[in-house]
Amino acid sequence: MKKISNFFIFIFLIQSAFAQNTSPAFTEKMKAEMRTNVKEAVKHAWKGYKQYAWGADDLKPLTKEPEVWYKQSMLMTPVDAFDTFVLLGLKEEANEAKNIILQKLDFNINQDVQVFEITIRLLGGLLTAYELDRNKKFLNLADDLGKRLMPCFNTPTGMPYRYINLQTGAIRDSANNPAEIGTLMMEFGKLSKLTGNPIYYNAAKKAIMAVYNKRSQINLVGEVIDVNTGTWISTQSHVSGYIDSYYEYLYKSWKLFGDKDFKNAWDVSVNAIKKYLISKQNNGWFCIHVDMNTGIETSSTYGALDAFIAGLLAYSGDIKTAKEIQKANYYMWTKFNIEPEEFNFKTDSILSAYYVLRPENLESCFYLYRLTKDKQYLFMAKRMVDDILTHCRTEAGFASLKSVTTFEKINSMHSFLFAETFKYAYLIFAQDNVLDLKKVVLTTEAHPFKIK
């Protein structure tokens, strides 16, 4: 009973401080405790992967079985996790991941893969591994993968197909979306910078700018487009899945490469976002769905993926809007125990109750704390991290939740738990020099790329 009472007193003090626009003390000791807790969680999840899924893509944390995405594993978890291990100072784990990658990873596989997921997890992970470790084998693997993915861009518009066979180059699924089209720019561009071969940069830039050039008269994009004809299949516009990281890469590609075309496209796009997609509510500013041509609202759906936009806006310099959206993000988390995949913010009703260990809410806390030093974001992050470590932990790792209201678990632990969720959970409580935002840009999978 005493623990429950103390908890409610703690929450009351935090809420009172926020209401008065002040932040209670979040001490260095508290930060250190959070870093220790996150490190322990990372080691626990990696131990489970090693014991039950070594050499697979992911661990099934409930049945303690390996998960392989396609015909043959491409080591999603080791590749995604490597740079997190390095940043957290987990040398033994980093060496284990490095060794299996360099010994076992092979892309000469007769199987279709999703270009977007392979790019952000594997290509991005390998490029960061090379920049951190300088072992040329990482770059050779990345270059081999880049070459195998290049045929996906062979379309009349330059926008890529969604799937490609890594051995034959056969492509399929011409109905693509801005996120999967645009979220190749950082990885392919970095590959060009490191290899000296411009074909990757040029292809990815043509693709993302093709999406931008298909924007509507009010400067919004839709969610599905035919890459052969350039015709929009779905004219729904929002900042959620299918579009989200397209916007992220317009701005981050500008930060990484200094290419003014990306900055111009971002400036036009962000003005449209703020004009048409933001709904100001008492619980914070949420983002709505609209028709890309008219700007008329079609849905008040918001969810875990949308939460990234607060961090992106903060990173781009709009702290005011970012703070209001993060207020909404935190409301979403605390209203339902843990954030649901989707809910209707006008009716406060859950549309999809899943929580699949997503990082975006923590990501926005990270950017806002780094850029403002406002301790309320440390308290927000602590609540989120504590909830994840408490409600998602299993004997072998961490599991996604089928429902944020019942905490029922499902048999899934994606590699982005290591690459993103754990990384942001640690970095927000770390010193700024652990990852200097003036020297690196984080990809959508949170792989840090050096600015040169």
C-alpha positions in Angstrom: 0.0 0.0 0.0 2.9 2.3 0.8 4.4 1.9 -2.7 1.1 2.7 -4.3 0.7 5.8 -2.2 4.2 7.0 -3.0 3.6 6.5 -6.7 0.5 8.7 -6.7 2.3 11.4 -4.7 5.1 11.2 -7.3 2.6 11.6 -10.2 0.8 14.4 -8.4 4.0 16.4 -7.9 5.0 16.0 -11.5 1.6 17.0 -12.8 1.5 20.0 -10.5 4.9 21.1 -11.7 3.9 20.8 -15.3 0.7 22.7 -14.7 2.8 25.6 -13.3 5.3 25.4 -16.2 8.1 24.2 -14.0 9.9 20.9 -13.8 10.8 19.1 -10.7 14.4 18.0 -10.3 15.6 15.0 -12.3 18.9 14.3 -10.7 22.1 12.9 -12.2 21.5 9.8 -10.0 18.1 9.3 -11.5 19.7 9.5 -15.0 22.3 7.0 -14.1 19.7 4.6 -12.7 17.7 4.9 -16.0 20.9 4.2 -18.1 21.6 1.2 -15.9 18.0 -0.1 -16.3 18.1 0.3 -20.1 21.5 -1.4 -20.4 20.2 -4.4 -18.3 17.2 -4.6 -20.6 19.4 -4.6 -23.7 21.6 -7.3 -22.3 18.5 -9.4 -21.3 17.0 -9.2 -24.8 20.3 -10.0 -26.5 20.9 -12.9 -24.2 17.5 -14.3 -25.2 18.2 -13.8 -28.9 21.6 -15.6 -28.5 20.1 -18.5 -26.6 17.0 -19.1 -28.7 17.4 -17.4 -32.0 21.1 -17.1 -32.8 21.6 -16.5 -36.5 17.9 -15.7 -37.1 16.4 -12.3 -37.9 14.4 -11.9 -34.7 13.5 -13.7 -31.5 9.9 -14.9 -30.8 10.0 -13.9 -27.1 7.0 -16.0 -25.9 7.7 -19.3 -27.5 11.5 -18.8 -27.4 11.9 -19.6 -31.1 13.8 -18.0 -34.0 12.0 -15.8 -36.5 13.2 -15.6 -40.1 11.7 -13.0 -42.4 12.3 -14.7 -45.8 13.8 -18.0 -47.0 17.1 -17.3 -45.3 18.0 -15.1 -42.4 19.7 -11.8 -43.1 20.6 -11.2 -39.4 18.3 -8.3 -38.8 18.8 -8.2 -35.1 22.6 -8.3 -35.0 22.9 -5.6 -37.8 20.3 -3.4 -36.2 21.7 -3.8 -32.7 25.5 -3.3 -33.4 25.7 0.5 -33.2 23.4 0.5 -30.1 25.9 -1.8 -28.4 28.7 0.5 -29.3 27.0 3.6 -28.1 26.0 1.9 -24.8 29.6 0.7 -24.3 28.5 -3.0 -24.4 31.8 -4.3 -25.9 31.1 -8.0 -25.6 27.7 -7.7 -27.3 29.2 -5.5 -30.0 31.9 -8.0 -30.8 29.4 -10.9 -30.9 27.2 -9.0 -33.3 30.1 -8.0 -35.4 31.5 -11.5 -35.7 28.3 -13.1 -36.8 27.6 -10.3 -39.3 31.1 -10.6 -40.9 31.1 -14.4 -40.9 27.5 -15.2 -41.9 25.8 -12.3 -43.7 25.2 -13.0 -47.4 22.8 -11.2 -49.8 23.2 -13.7 -52.7 19.7 -15.1 -52.0 17.0 -16.0 -54.4 14.2 -14.2 -52.6 12.0 -11.2 -52.9 12.6 -8.6 -50.1 10.9 -5.3 -49.2 13.3 -2.6 -50.4 12.3 -0.1 -47.6 12.8 -2.5 -44.7 16.0 -4.0 -46.0 17.4 -0.5 -46.6 16.6 1.1 -43.3 17.6 -1.9 -41.2 20.4 -3.6 -43.1 21.9 -1.0 -45.4 21.7 1.7 -42.8 23.0 -0.6 -40.0 26.0 -1.7 -42.1 27.0 1.8 -43.1 26.9 3.0 -39.5 28.9 -0.1 -38.5 31.5 0.8 -41.0 31.7 4.4 -39.8 32.0 3.3 -36.2 34.3 0.3 -36.6 36.1 1.0 -39.9 36.2 -2.6 -40.9 36.0 -2.5 -44.7 34.0 -5.7 -44.7 31.0 -3.8 -43.4 31.2 -1.4 -46.4 31.7 -4.2 -48.8 28.5 -5.8 -47.6 26.7 -2.5 -47.9 27.9 -1.9 -51.4 26.9 -5.5 -52.4 23.4 -4.9 -51.0 23.2 -1.5 -52.7 24.0 -3.0 -56.1 21.4 -5.7 -55.6 18.7 -3.1 -54.7 19.4 -0.7 -57.6 17.1 -2.4 -60.2 14.1 -1.3 -58.1 14.5 2.2 -59.5 14.1 1.1 -63.1 10.7 2.8 -63.6 9.5 5.6 -65.9 9.2 8.0 -62.9 12.4 6.9 -61.0 10.3 5.9 -58.0 11.1 2.4 -56.9 9.1 -0.8 -56.8 8.4 -2.1 -53.3 10.0 -5.5 -53.7 13.0 -6.9 -55.4 14.7 -10.3 -55.8 18.2 -10.0 -54.4 19.6 -12.6 -56.8 17.7 -12.0 -60.0 16.8 -8.3 -59.7 13.1 -9.1 -60.5 10.8 -6.3 -59.2 7.2 -6.3 -58.2 4.5 -4.2 -56.6 4.3 -0.8 -58.4 1.8 0.6 -55.8 4.2 2.3 -53.5 4.0 5.0 -50.9 6.0 8.2 -50.1 7.6 6.7 -47.0 9.0 3.7 -48.8 10.0 5.7 -51.8 11.6 8.6 -49.9 13.2 6.7 -47.0 16.1 5.5 -49.1 17.8 8.9 -49.5 20.0 8.9 -46.4 21.2 5.3 -46.8 21.8 5.4 -50.6 23.3 8.8 -50.3 25.7 7.8 -47.5 26.6 4.7 -49.6 27.6 7.0 -52.4 29.7 9.2 -50.1 31.6 6.3 -48.7 32.2 4.4 -51.9 32.6 7.4 -54.2 30.0 6.0 -56.6 27.3 8.6 -57.3 24.7 6.2 -58.7 23.1 5.5 -55.4 22.7 9.1 -54.4 21.4 10.1 -57.8 18.8 7.3 -57.9 17.5 8.0 -54.4 17.3 11.7 -55.0 15.4 11.3 -58.2 12.9 9.1 -56.3 12.2 11.3 -53.4 12.0 14.4 -55.5 9.6 12.7 -57.8 7.2 12.3 -54.9 7.7 15.9 -54.0 7.0 17.0 -57.6 3.7 15.0 -57.5 2.4 17.0 -54.5 -1.0 18.7 -54.8 -1.7 22.4 -55.4 -1.8 22.8 -51.6 1.6 21.1 -51.3 0.4 17.8 -49.7 1.2 14.2 -50.9 -1.1 11.2 -50.8 -0.4 7.8 -49.3 -0.2 5.5 -52.3 1.2 6.2 -55.8 1.8 4.1 -59.0 5.5 4.3 -59.6 5.1 3.6 -63.3 2.5 6.3 -64.1 2.9 8.7 -61.2 -0.8 8.6 -60.6 -2.0 8.8 -57.0 -4.0 5.7 -56.0 -4.9 7.0 -52.5 -5.2 10.8 -52.0 -5.3 10.5 -48.2 -2.7 12.8 -46.6 -1.3 12.7 -43.1 2.0 12.1 -41.2 1.4 8.5 -40.2 2.5 5.2 -41.8 3.0 5.3 -45.6 4.0 9.0 -45.5 5.8 9.7 -42.2 9.5 9.2 -42.9 9.2 10.8 -46.4 9.0 14.1 -44.5 11.7 13.0 -42.1 14.1 12.3 -44.9 13.5 15.6 -46.7 14.8 17.5 -43.7 17.4 15.0 -42.5 18.9 14.6 -46.0 19.4 18.4 -46.0 21.2 18.2 -42.6 23.3 15.2 -43.8 24.3 16.2 -47.3 23.7 20.0 -47.4 21.7 19.6 -50.7 19.4 22.7 -50.9 16.8 20.9 -53.0 15.9 18.9 -49.9 15.7 22.1 -47.7 13.4 23.8 -50.2 11.2 20.7 -50.4 11.1 20.5 -46.6 10.2 24.2 -46.2 7.3 23.9 -48.6 6.1 20.6 -47.1 6.3 21.6 -43.4 4.3 24.8 -44.1 1.5 22.6 -45.6 1.7 20.2 -42.6 1.2 23.0 -40.1 -1.6 24.6 -42.2 -3.7 21.5 -42.9 -2.7 18.6 -40.7 -2.6 20.0 -37.1 -5.7 20.0 -34.9 -5.3 22.0 -31.7 -7.0 20.2 -28.8 -7.1 20.7 -25.0 -4.9 17.7 -24.6 -2.3 18.9 -27.1 -1.9 19.3 -30.8 -2.7 16.2 -32.8 -2.3 15.5 -36.5 -5.4 14.6 -38.6 -6.0 12.9 -42.0 -7.1 15.1 -44.9 -7.7 14.9 -48.6 -4.4 15.9 -50.3 -6.2 18.1 -52.9 -8.7 19.9 -50.7 -7.2 19.8 -47.2 -10.7 18.7 -45.9 -10.4 16.5 -42.8 -11.3 12.8 -43.4 -10.2 11.3 -40.0 -9.1 12.2 -36.5 -7.0 9.1 -36.2 -3.7 9.4 -34.4 -1.2 6.9 -33.2 2.2 5.6 -32.2 3.8 6.3 -35.6 2.5 9.8 -35.8 4.4 10.7 -32.6 7.7 11.1 -34.5 6.6 14.5 -35.9 7.2 16.3 -32.6 10.8 15.3 -32.6 11.3 16.1 -36.3 9.8 19.6 -35.8 11.9 20.2 -32.8 15.0 19.1 -34.7 14.1 21.4 -37.6 13.8 24.4 -35.2 10.1 24.7 -34.5 10.2 24.0 -30.7 6.8 25.7 -30.1 4.8 23.3 -32.3 6.9 20.3 -31.2 6.1 21.0 -27.5 2.3 21.1 -28.2 2.4 17.9 -30.2 4.5 16.1 -27.6 1.9 17.1 -25.0 -0.6 15.2 -27.2 1.9 12.3 -27.5 2.2 12.0 -23.8 -1.5 12.2 -23.3 -1.9 9.3 -25.7 0.6 7.3 -23.7 -0.8 8.0 -20.2 -4.5 7.8 -21.2 -4.2 4.2 -22.3 -1.5 2.9 -19.9 0.8 2.7 -23.0 0.2 4.3 -26.3 -2.0 2.3 -28.7 -1.1 1.8 -32.3 -4.1 4.0 -33.3 -6.8 6.0 -31.5 -9.4 8.6 -32.3 -8.3 11.7 -30.4 -11.7 13.4 -30.7 -13.6 10.5 -29.2 -10.8 9.1 -27.0 -11.5 5.7 -28.3 -8.9 3.1 -29.3 -8.9 1.9 -32.9 -6.0 -0.5 -32.7 -4.9 -1.6 -29.2 -1.5 -3.0 -30.2 1.8 -1.7 -28.9 4.6 -3.2 -30.9 7.6 -1.7 -29.0 7.6 1.4 -31.1 10.2 4.2 -30.4 8.6 7.3 -31.9 7.3 8.8 -28.7 10.6 8.3 -26.9 12.4 9.7 -30.0 10.4 12.9 -29.7 11.2 13.2 -26.0 14.9 12.7 -26.9 15.0 15.6 -29.4 13.0 17.9 -27.2 15.1 17.3 -24.2 18.4 17.7 -26.1 17.2 20.9 -27.7 15.5 22.5 -24.7 16.9 20.9 -21.6 13.4 21.0 -20.2 13.3 18.2 -17.6 9.7 17.4 -18.2 10.8 15.3 -21.1 13.0 13.3 -18.8 10.0 12.5 -16.7 8.0 11.6 -19.8 10.7 9.3 -21.0 11.1 7.7 -17.6 7.4 6.9 -17.5 7.5 5.4 -21.0 10.7 3.4 -20.4 9.4 2.1 -17.0 6.2 1.0 -18.7 8.0 -0.9 -21.4 10.4 -2.6 -19.1 7.6 -3.5 -16.7 4.8 -4.7 -19.1 6.7 -6.0 -22.1 9.5 -8.1 -20.4 9.5 -11.9 -20.8 11.8 -14.6 -19.7 13.7 -14.4 -23.0 13.4 -10.8 -24.0 10.6 -8.2 -24.6 7.3 -8.8 -26.3 4.9 -6.6 -28.2 1.4 -6.1 -26.6 -1.8 -7.2 -28.2 -3.7 -4.7 -26.0 -2.5 -1.7 -24.0 -5.5 -2.1 -21.8 -5.0 -5.7 -20.8 -1.2 -5.9 -21.3 -1.7 -9.3 -23.1 1.5 -10.1 -25.0 2.1 -11.3 -28.6 5.0 -13.3 -29.9 7.0 -10.5 -31.5 10.3 -8.7 -30.8 11.4 -6.7 -33.9 15.0 -5.7 -34.3 14.1 -2.0 -34.1 13.7 -2.6 -30.4 17.5 -2.6 -30.3 18.1 -0.1 -33.1 15.6 2.5 -31.9 13.6 2.0 -28.8 16.5 1.0 -26.5 18.8 3.5 -28.2 16.5 6.5 -27.5 15.6 5.1 -24.1 19.3 5.3 -23.2 20.4 8.5 -25.1 17.8 10.7 -23.5 19.4 10.0 -20.1 23.0 10.2 -21.4 25.4 13.1 -21.7 25.1 15.1 -25.0 28.6 13.9 -26.1 27.5 10.3 -26.3 25.8 11.2 -29.5 26.4 14.8 -30.7 23.5 16.0 -32.9 25.9 18.5 -34.5 28.1 15.7 -35.8 25.6 13.0 -36.8 22.2 12.6 -38.2 20.0 9.7 -37.1 18.2 7.7 -39.8 14.6 6.6 -39.4 16.0 3.4 -37.9 18.2 5.5 -35.6 21.4 4.5 -37.2 23.7 7.6 -36.7 25.4 8.8 -39.9 28.4 11.2 -39.6 28.0 14.6 -41.2 31.1 15.3 -43.3 
